[in-house]
Amino acid sequence: MKYIMLFIWSALLVSVLNYVVASIQNVEFSLNLGLGISVAFSVFLILISAVIPNESPKQVGHQQ
């Protein structure tokens, strides 16, 4: 479920960003380009989340 929501949010945000940039530059809006970039962004975020550990680092030198 989290991967589906990741793709939906990335598709929404990248498409909005793509629309705004296309409007500012006065070029044609391409939904396919935005969806392609959002898929790449989603895969990048999934890979980054797999590399980063979930637990916090242990405090060195702290004795209880």
A tleap script that builds the chain and sets N, CA, C and O, in Angstrom:
source leaprc.protein.ff14SB
mol = sequence {
  NMET LYS TYR ILE MET LEU PHE ILE TRP SER
  ALA LEU LEU VAL SER VAL LEU ASN TYR VAL
  VAL ALA SER ILE GLN ASN VAL GLU PHE SER
  LEU ASN LEU GLY LEU GLY ILE SER VAL ALA
  PHE SER VAL PHE LEU ILE LEU ILE SER ALA
  VAL ILE PRO ASN GLU SER PRO LYS GLN VAL
  GLY HIE GLN CGLN
}
set mol.1.N position { 0.820 -1.195 0.000 }
set mol.1.CA position { 0.000 0.000 0.000 }
set mol.1.C position { 0.870 1.267 0.000 }
set mol.1.O position { 0.545 2.261 -0.650 }
set mol.2.N position { 1.993 1.202 0.753 }
set mol.2.CA position { 2.824 2.408 0.828 }
set mol.2.C position { 3.463 2.726 -0.523 }
set mol.2.O position { 3.710 3.893 -0.829 }
set mol.3.N position { 3.732 1.700 -1.337 }
set mol.3.CA position { 4.317 1.952 -2.657 }
set mol.3.C position { 3.284 2.551 -3.619 }
set mol.3.O position { 3.629 3.367 -4.474 }
set mol.4.N position { 2.043 2.152 -3.479 }
set mol.4.CA position { 0.975 2.713 -4.314 }
set mol.4.C position { 0.778 4.186 -3.972 }
set mol.4.O position { 0.664 5.025 -4.866 }
set mol.5.N position { 0.737 4.501 -2.674 }
set mol.5.CA position { 0.573 5.896 -2.263 }
set mol.5.C position { 1.800 6.725 -2.631 }
set mol.5.O position { 1.672 7.903 -2.964 }
set mol.6.N position { 2.984 6.122 -2.575 }
set mol.6.CA position { 4.195 6.824 -2.998 }
set mol.6.C position { 4.098 7.210 -4.461 }
set mol.6.O position { 4.428 8.338 -4.828 }
set mol.7.N position { 3.646 6.283 -5.308 }
set mol.7.CA position { 3.522 6.588 -6.724 }
set mol.7.C position { 2.439 7.637 -6.981 }
set mol.7.O position { 2.624 8.529 -7.808 }
set mol.8.N position { 1.321 7.534 -6.281 }
set mol.8.CA position { 0.232 8.503 -6.478 }
set mol.8.C position { 0.696 9.909 -6.094 }
set mol.8.O position { 0.473 10.861 -6.841 }
set mol.9.N position { 1.340 10.042 -4.929 }
set mol.9.CA position { 1.800 11.367 -4.501 }
set mol.9.C position { 2.901 11.903 -5.400 }
set mol.9.O position { 2.913 13.087 -5.736 }
set mol.10.N position { 3.828 11.032 -5.793 }
set mol.10.CA position { 4.899 11.523 -6.667 }
set mol.10.C position { 4.337 11.896 -8.037 }
set mol.10.O position { 4.777 12.884 -8.626 }
set mol.11.N position { 3.381 11.132 -8.556 }
set mol.11.CA position { 2.773 11.473 -9.846 }
set mol.11.C position { 2.037 12.806 -9.751 }
set mol.11.O position { 2.123 13.630 -10.662 }
set mol.12.N position { 1.323 13.017 -8.666 }
set mol.12.CA position { 0.589 14.268 -8.483 }
set mol.12.C position { 1.538 15.460 -8.367 }
set mol.12.O position { 1.361 16.465 -9.055 }
set mol.13.N position { 2.536 15.352 -7.505 }
set mol.13.CA position { 3.439 16.483 -7.279 }
set mol.13.C position { 4.326 16.776 -8.481 }
set mol.13.O position { 4.549 17.941 -8.811 }
set mol.14.N position { 4.834 15.741 -9.139 }
set mol.14.CA position { 5.687 15.966 -10.312 }
set mol.14.C position { 4.858 16.512 -11.471 }
set mol.14.O position { 5.350 17.343 -12.234 }
set mol.15.N position { 3.615 16.066 -11.620 }
set mol.15.CA position { 2.766 16.593 -12.687 }
set mol.15.C position { 2.428 18.065 -12.462 }
set mol.15.O position { 2.405 18.849 -13.411 }
set mol.16.N position { 2.167 18.442 -11.214 }
set mol.16.CA position { 1.907 19.848 -10.903 }
set mol.16.C position { 3.156 20.678 -11.179 }
set mol.16.O position { 3.068 21.752 -11.773 }
set mol.17.N position { 4.309 20.189 -10.755 }
set mol.17.CA position { 5.554 20.897 -11.024 }
set mol.17.C position { 5.811 21.008 -12.520 }
set mol.17.O position { 6.244 22.057 -12.998 }
set mol.18.N position { 5.550 19.941 -13.261 }
set mol.18.CA position { 5.710 19.938 -14.709 }
set mol.18.C position { 4.771 20.955 -15.359 }
set mol.18.O position { 5.172 21.653 -16.290 }
set mol.19.N position { 3.545 21.048 -14.890 }
set mol.19.CA position { 2.584 22.009 -15.434 }
set mol.19.C position { 3.022 23.453 -15.188 }
set mol.19.O position { 2.951 24.299 -16.080 }
set mol.20.N position { 3.474 23.714 -13.963 }
set mol.20.CA position { 3.885 25.077 -13.620 }
set mol.20.C position { 5.107 25.493 -14.435 }
set mol.20.O position { 5.151 26.604 -14.962 }
set mol.21.N position { 6.095 24.610 -14.540 }
set mol.21.CA position { 7.303 24.935 -15.305 }
set mol.21.C position { 6.971 25.098 -16.787 }
set mol.21.O position { 7.508 25.989 -17.444 }
set mol.22.N position { 6.089 24.245 -17.321 }
set mol.22.CA position { 5.691 24.378 -18.723 }
set mol.22.C position { 4.953 25.693 -18.968 }
set mol.22.O position { 5.123 26.314 -20.017 }
set mol.23.N position { 4.141 26.116 -18.012 }
set mol.23.CA position { 3.432 27.387 -18.156 }
set mol.23.C position { 4.382 28.571 -18.100 }
set mol.23.O position { 4.234 29.533 -18.853 }
set mol.24.N position { 5.360 28.495 -17.204 }
set mol.24.CA position { 6.309 29.599 -17.082 }
set mol.24.C position { 7.165 29.708 -18.340 }
set mol.24.O position { 7.439 30.810 -18.816 }
set mol.25.N position { 7.585 28.568 -18.875 }
set mol.25.CA position { 8.451 28.582 -20.056 }
set mol.25.C position { 7.664 28.695 -21.353 }
set mol.25.O position { 8.256 28.792 -22.427 }
set mol.26.N position { 6.343 28.682 -21.267 }
set mol.26.CA position { 5.460 28.805 -22.426 }
set mol.26.C position { 5.705 27.682 -23.445 }
set mol.26.O position { 5.824 27.923 -24.646 }
set mol.27.N position { 5.777 26.448 -22.925 }
set mol.27.CA position { 5.906 25.264 -23.777 }
set mol.27.C position { 4.709 24.358 -23.521 }
set mol.27.O position { 3.942 24.572 -22.582 }
set mol.28.N position { 4.561 23.355 -24.357 }
set mol.28.CA position { 3.424 22.446 -24.250 }
set mol.28.C position { 3.581 21.530 -23.039 }
set mol.28.O position { 4.665 21.005 -22.786 }
set mol.29.N position { 2.484 21.341 -22.288 }
set mol.29.CA position { 2.462 20.448 -21.134 }
set mol.29.C position { 2.401 19.007 -21.605 }
set mol.29.O position { 1.567 18.661 -22.442 }
set mol.30.N position { 3.280 18.161 -21.073 }
set mol.30.CA position { 3.316 16.748 -21.428 }
set mol.30.C position { 3.083 15.908 -20.180 }
set mol.30.O position { 3.937 15.842 -19.296 }
set mol.31.N position { 1.928 15.270 -20.115 }
set mol.31.CA position { 1.619 14.418 -18.966 }
set mol.31.C position { 2.512 13.187 -18.946 }
set mol.31.O position { 2.908 12.731 -17.873 }
set mol.32.N position { 2.835 12.644 -20.111 }
set mol.32.CA position { 3.684 11.446 -20.168 }
set mol.32.C position { 5.066 11.717 -19.596 }
set mol.32.O position { 5.628 10.861 -18.912 }
set mol.33.N position { 5.615 12.873 -19.860 }
set mol.33.CA position { 6.914 13.231 -19.302 }
set mol.33.C position { 6.840 13.286 -17.776 }
set mol.33.O position { 7.729 12.777 -17.094 }
set mol.34.N position { 5.801 13.893 -17.248 }
set mol.34.CA position { 5.630 13.976 -15.795 }
set mol.34.C position { 5.466 12.614 -15.152 }
set mol.34.O position { 6.016 12.362 -14.080 }
set mol.35.N position { 4.708 11.727 -15.801 }
set mol.35.CA position { 4.534 10.391 -15.247 }
set mol.35.C position { 5.826 9.585 -15.303 }
set mol.35.O position { 6.120 8.812 -14.391 }
set mol.36.N position { 6.593 9.762 -16.368 }
set mol.36.CA position { 7.874 9.067 -16.473 }
set mol.36.C position { 8.854 9.516 -15.408 }
set mol.36.O position { 9.553 8.698 -14.810 }
set mol.37.N position { 8.904 10.816 -15.174 }
set mol.37.CA position { 9.786 11.343 -14.136 }
set mol.37.C position { 9.324 10.884 -12.758 }
set mol.37.O position { 10.152 10.592 -11.896 }
set mol.38.N position { 8.006 10.818 -12.540 }
set mol.38.CA position { 7.504 10.391 -11.233 }
set mol.38.C position { 7.784 8.911 -10.973 }
set mol.38.O position { 8.015 8.525 -9.827 }
set mol.39.N position { 7.769 8.080 -12.009 }
set mol.39.CA position { 8.135 6.665 -11.837 }
set mol.39.C position { 9.606 6.562 -11.444 }
set mol.39.O position { 9.959 5.813 -10.534 }
set mol.40.N position { 10.456 7.313 -12.129 }
set mol.40.CA position { 11.881 7.303 -11.794 }
set mol.40.C position { 12.112 7.825 -10.381 }
set mol.40.O position { 12.935 7.277 -9.647 }
set mol.41.N position { 11.399 8.871 -9.996 }
set mol.41.CA position { 11.511 9.436 -8.657 }
set mol.41.C position { 11.043 8.435 -7.602 }
set mol.41.O position { 11.656 8.324 -6.540 }
set mol.42.N position { 9.961 7.705 -7.886 }
set mol.42.CA position { 9.451 6.699 -6.955 }
set mol.42.C position { 10.463 5.573 -6.758 }
set mol.42.O position { 10.698 5.139 -5.631 }
set mol.43.N position { 11.054 5.106 -7.839 }
set mol.43.CA position { 12.057 4.041 -7.741 }
set mol.43.C position { 13.267 4.539 -6.945 }
set mol.43.O position { 13.816 3.808 -6.121 }
set mol.44.N position { 13.676 5.782 -7.194 }
set mol.44.CA position { 14.783 6.369 -6.447 }
set mol.44.C position { 14.475 6.418 -4.950 }
set mol.44.O position { 15.334 6.080 -4.135 }
set mol.45.N position { 13.266 6.832 -4.578 }
set mol.45.CA position { 12.899 6.901 -3.161 }
set mol.45.C position { 12.816 5.526 -2.519 }
set mol.45.O position { 13.171 5.372 -1.351 }
set mol.46.N position { 12.355 4.524 -3.260 }
set mol.46.CA position { 12.300 3.163 -2.737 }
set mol.46.C position { 13.714 2.642 -2.485 }
set mol.46.O position { 13.965 2.000 -1.465 }
set mol.47.N position { 14.628 2.910 -3.400 }
set mol.47.CA position { 16.013 2.480 -3.214 }
set mol.47.C position { 16.665 3.198 -2.034 }
set mol.47.O position { 17.384 2.576 -1.251 }
set mol.48.N position { 16.423 4.479 -1.902 }
set mol.48.CA position { 16.984 5.230 -0.782 }
set mol.48.C position { 16.433 4.712 0.549 }
set mol.48.O position { 17.183 4.593 1.518 }
set mol.49.N position { 15.147 4.406 0.609 }
set mol.49.CA position { 14.564 3.905 1.856 }
set mol.49.C position { 15.074 2.508 2.198 }
set mol.49.O position { 15.082 2.129 3.369 }
set mol.50.N position { 15.500 1.739 1.200 }
set mol.50.CA position { 16.065 0.419 1.469 }
set mol.50.C position { 17.489 0.522 2.008 }
set mol.50.O position { 17.937 -0.359 2.741 }
set mol.51.N position { 18.198 1.579 1.655 }
set mol.51.CA position { 19.592 1.736 2.072 }
set mol.51.C position { 19.694 2.342 3.465 }
set mol.51.O position { 20.558 1.943 4.246 }
set mol.52.N position { 18.838 3.288 3.789 }
set mol.52.CA position { 18.904 3.984 5.079 }
set mol.52.C position { 18.360 3.067 6.171 }
set mol.52.O position { 17.275 2.506 6.013 }
set mol.53.N position { 19.094 2.902 7.279 }
set mol.53.CA position { 18.602 2.033 8.366 }
set mol.53.C position { 17.422 2.663 9.100 }
set mol.53.O position { 17.285 3.886 9.146 }
set mol.54.N position { 16.579 1.818 9.667 }
set mol.54.CA position { 15.383 2.297 10.364 }
set mol.54.C position { 15.661 2.724 11.798 }
set mol.54.O position { 15.001 3.633 12.302 }
set mol.55.N position { 16.625 2.089 12.469 }
set mol.55.CA position { 16.880 2.407 13.873 }
set mol.55.C position { 17.843 3.578 13.978 }
set mol.55.O position { 18.626 3.855 13.070 }
set mol.56.N position { 17.759 4.250 15.104 }
set mol.56.CA position { 18.638 5.392 15.333 }
set mol.56.C position { 20.015 4.884 15.767 }
set mol.56.O position { 20.119 3.789 16.320 }
set mol.57.N position { 21.060 5.657 15.526 }
set mol.57.CA position { 22.402 5.216 15.915 }
set mol.57.C position { 22.553 5.176 17.432 }
set mol.57.O position { 21.963 5.988 18.145 }
set mol.58.N position { 23.331 4.246 17.908 }
set mol.58.CA position { 23.557 4.121 19.339 }
set mol.58.C position { 24.526 5.215 19.793 }
set mol.58.O position { 25.420 5.616 19.049 }
set mol.59.N position { 24.334 5.685 21.014 }
set mol.59.CA position { 25.204 6.730 21.544 }
set mol.59.C position { 26.522 6.104 21.987 }
set mol.59.O position { 26.537 5.148 22.763 }
set mol.60.N position { 27.602 6.642 21.497 }
set mol.60.CA position { 28.925 6.130 21.835 }
set mol.60.C position { 29.421 6.847 23.084 }
set mol.60.O position { 29.345 8.071 23.185 }
set mol.61.N position { 29.932 6.063 24.036 }
set mol.61.CA position { 30.504 6.653 25.243 }
set mol.61.C position { 29.482 6.970 26.306 }
set mol.61.O position { 29.854 7.510 27.347 }
set mol.62.N position { 28.246 6.673 26.109 }
set mol.62.CA position { 27.198 6.948 27.085 }
set mol.62.C position { 26.958 5.687 27.909 }
set mol.62.O position { 26.515 4.672 27.371 }
set mol.63.N position { 27.242 5.740 29.195 }
set mol.63.CA position { 27.048 4.584 30.067 }
set mol.63.C position { 25.919 4.862 31.030 }
set mol.63.O position { 25.753 5.974 31.531 }
set mol.64.N position { 25.143 3.812 31.278 }
set mol.64.CA position { 24.015 3.968 32.203 }
set mol.64.C position { 24.251 3.228 33.467 }
set mol.64.O position { 23.405 3.248 34.361 }
savepdb mol mol.pdb
quit
